[in-house]
């Protein structure tokens, strides 16, 4: 890894969409800065979900001068580019899905804090989305769909808090 003050010409050696990020940012009139480079490096190493606070911490581990507002503004732009997608966990905190293979909803156990992904074609998701559409005329944003409850393991253990 380069030091924080190194060249801003770094191009991720990864398959799309990471490889074109510098050019896509420039096309939006944004500079390819060391802080943005570090954020893209950190994101390219994430598998699954990560919070904005976790991203700021990981960026600061590489460059203590990382500015949270730059991280969050860049995350907004990366979402516009289709590289990441945000959703909200059961506790309301914003999470980012890095390169999701497919959009999905979430199940969250309020007892053990376990979480599970449900693909958009899962019968549970399809039935819920169709019921809301039919009953309310409302289109559900599936990646923001989080169902909270108690998982089977916690139920079997008698934990229904």
C-alpha positions in Angstrom: 0.0 0.0 0.0 1.2 3.5 -0.7 1.5 6.2 1.9 -1.3 8.7 2.2 0.6 11.4 0.3 1.5 9.2 -2.6 0.4 9.5 -6.2 -3.4 9.6 -6.9 -3.0 7.6 -10.2 -3.7 4.3 -8.4 -6.1 2.1 -10.4 -7.6 -0.9 -8.6 -6.3 -4.1 -10.1 -9.8 -5.6 -9.9 -12.6 -6.5 -12.2 -15.3 -4.0 -12.9 -16.7 -1.8 -11.4 -13.7 -0.8 -9.3 -11.2 -0.4 -12.2 -13.1 2.5 -13.7 -13.8 4.5 -10.5 -11.1 7.2 -11.0 -12.4 8.0 -14.5 -16.1 7.8 -13.4 -15.4 10.3 -10.6 -13.5 12.7 -12.9 -16.4 12.5 -15.4 -18.7 13.8 -12.5 -16.3 16.7 -12.0 -14.7 15.2 -8.9 -11.0 14.8 -8.2 -9.4 11.4 -7.6 -7.9 12.3 -4.2 -5.8 10.2 -1.9 -8.7 9.9 0.5 -11.0 8.7 -2.2 -8.3 6.3 -3.4 -8.0 4.9 0.2 -11.8 4.5 0.5 -12.0 2.6 -2.8 -9.1 0.4 -1.7 -10.9 -0.3 1.6 -14.2 -1.0 -0.2 -12.5 -3.4 -2.6 -11.5 -5.5 0.3 -15.0 -5.7 1.9 -17.2 -8.7 1.4 -20.8 -8.1 2.2 -22.1 -5.4 4.5 -20.2 -2.6 6.2 -21.3 0.5 8.1 -20.1 4.0 7.3 -18.5 4.3 10.7 -16.5 1.0 10.0 -15.4 2.4 6.7 -14.2 5.7 8.3 -12.3 3.6 10.9 -10.7 1.4 8.2 -9.7 4.5 6.2 -8.3 6.2 9.3 -6.2 3.1 10.0 -4.5 3.8 6.7 -4.6 7.6 6.9 -5.4 9.2 10.2 -6.3 12.4 8.4 -9.4 10.8 6.8 -12.3 13.2 6.9 -15.6 11.4 7.6 -17.6 13.8 5.5 -15.4 13.0 2.5 -16.0 9.3 3.1 -19.8 9.8 3.2 -20.0 12.1 0.2 -17.9 9.6 -1.8 -20.2 6.8 -0.7 -23.1 8.7 -2.1 -21.4 9.1 -5.4 -20.3 5.5 -5.5 -24.0 4.5 -4.9 -25.0 6.7 -7.9 -22.4 4.8 -10.0 -23.9 1.5 -8.9 -20.8 0.2 -7.0 -22.5 0.1 -3.6 -26.0 0.2 -2.3 -27.1 1.4 1.1 -29.7 -0.1 3.4 -30.7 0.1 7.0 -30.1 -2.6 9.7 -32.8 -3.5 12.1 -31.4 -0.9 14.6 -31.7 1.8 12.0 -28.0 2.2 11.2 -27.0 2.7 7.6 -25.1 -0.2 6.0 -23.5 -0.4 2.7 -23.7 -3.5 0.5 -20.5 -3.8 -1.4 -20.9 -5.2 -4.9 -24.0 -7.2 -4.1 -24.4 -10.2 -6.5 -28.1 -9.7 -6.2 -30.4 -7.4 -4.3 -31.8 -8.9 -1.1 -33.9 -8.3 2.0 -32.8 -9.1 5.5 -34.0 -11.1 8.5 -32.7 -9.9 11.9 -33.0 -11.7 15.2 -33.5 -9.3 18.1 -32.3 -11.8 20.6 -29.0 -13.1 19.2 -28.5 -10.3 16.7 -28.2 -12.9 13.9 -29.0 -11.7 10.4 -29.8 -13.5 7.2 -30.1 -12.4 3.6 -33.2 -13.2 1.6 -32.9 -13.0 -2.2 -35.6 -11.0 -4.0 -37.0 -14.2 -5.5 -37.4 -15.9 -2.0 -41.1 -16.7 -1.6 -41.2 -14.8 1.7 -40.0 -11.6 0.0 -42.2 -12.1 -3.1 -45.3 -12.7 -0.9 -44.6 -9.7 1.4 -43.9 -7.3 -1.6 -47.0 -8.5 -3.5 -49.2 -8.2 -0.3 -48.0 -4.6 0.3 -48.4 -3.7 -3.4 -51.9 -5.2 -3.6 -53.1 -3.9 -0.2 -51.6 -0.4 -0.3 -50.5 0.2 -3.8 -47.0 0.7 -2.5 -43.8 -0.4 -4.2 -41.3 -1.8 -1.7 -37.6 -1.0 -2.0 -36.5 -4.6 -1.3 -32.9 -3.7 -0.3 -34.3 -1.6 2.5 -36.6 -4.4 3.7 -35.6 -5.8 7.1 -37.8 -8.1 9.0 -37.1 -8.2 12.7 -38.2 -11.0 15.0 -36.8 -14.1 16.9 -35.0 -16.8 15.0 -35.8 -20.5 15.3 -32.7 -21.2 17.5 -33.6 -18.6 20.0 -37.3 -19.7 20.0 -36.2 -23.3 20.7 -34.0 -22.0 23.5 -37.0 -20.2 25.0 -35.4 -16.8 24.4 -38.3 -14.6 23.2 -37.1 -11.3 24.7 
